[in-house]
Amino acid sequence: FEETRLSSDQIGRGSKYLKEGMEVNVIFYKEKVLEVELPISITLKVTETDPGVKGDTASGGTKPAILETGAQVMVPLFISVGEMIKVDTRNDSYLGREN
């Protein structure tokens, strides 16, 4: 395999999910980057979000959360700082908690 450095412009909107050591597929044509394929889902740590309130449930609404890479996604009210969550990189949606 070959190691290549790319700018965030070349990576596109998926750059908000990249973290050190992560493997992605890069599609080149005539030495030009056409597309960077991220995994469909990724597990990341919640670094900022409003605190949950006792009684919050999975169907009770959502709130914004900032992840370790700087990406922002909407999560259920019961999610708190420090939790690991799974996110769909195609549509920035919360998929669930990760143990």
N, C-alpha and C positions, 0 to 999 in steps of 0.2 A: 504494500500500500504506500501511498505517497502523502506526506503531510503538507498542507497548504494553509496559509493564513488568509482570512477573508475579512473584509470590512463589514460593519453593520448594514451598510447600503446594499452590499452584495447578498447578505443573508436575508434581508427583508424583515417583515413583521415577526418572524420566528425568533429573532435575536433576543427578545425579552425572556426566552426560556432557556437559553444556553448557559451552561455552567461548566467549569473546568473539568476536563477529562471525559466529557460527553462525546459520543460518536454520532455523527450524522452522515447522510449520503449527499454528495454534491454532484450534480449533473453538469458536465462541461461540454461545450461544443466549440471547437477551434480555440481552445485555451480561454474561453469566456464562460463565466459561471451563468448557467441558465436557471438553476433551481437548487435550493438547499432543502433536503427532506429531513424533517425532525421526526422523532418517534411520535406515534399518534397520541400517546399519553405519557406523562412524566410525573414523578413524585417530587414534590418540593415542600419546604418548610414555610409555614406562615410566620412572618416576622412582624407584621403590624395588622391589627384589626381592633374594632371596638370590643370591649369585654362582653361575654355572654351574660344573660340574665337568667336566674333560676326560673325554670319552667319553659325555656325556649325549646321548641321541638323542630324536627326535620321539616315539617310542613308550615312552619311559622313565619317564613319570609327569608330574605337574604340581606347581606351587608357586604361592603367591599373589604377585601383583604389584600395586603401586599405580601408577595412571596420573596424568598431569598434571592431571586434573580432580579427583583424589581418589578416583575409583572404584577398586574392587578386583576383579580378575578372576583366574582360575586360568590359568596359562600353562605351556607345556612347560618342562622343566628347562634347555634351552639358551638361553632368552631372558635378556638381561641389561639392566642400566640403560642408558638412552639410546636403545634401539631403538624404532622406530615399529611398532606392531602394529594390526591391524584387529580391532574388537570388534563383536559383534552386540548392539545395544542392546535387543533384545526379551528376550534370556535371559542377558545378561552373559557370553557365551562368546567365547573366543579364536577368531578365524577364520584368522589367519596373519600373517606378517611383511609389512610394507609397505616398499617401496624408496624 
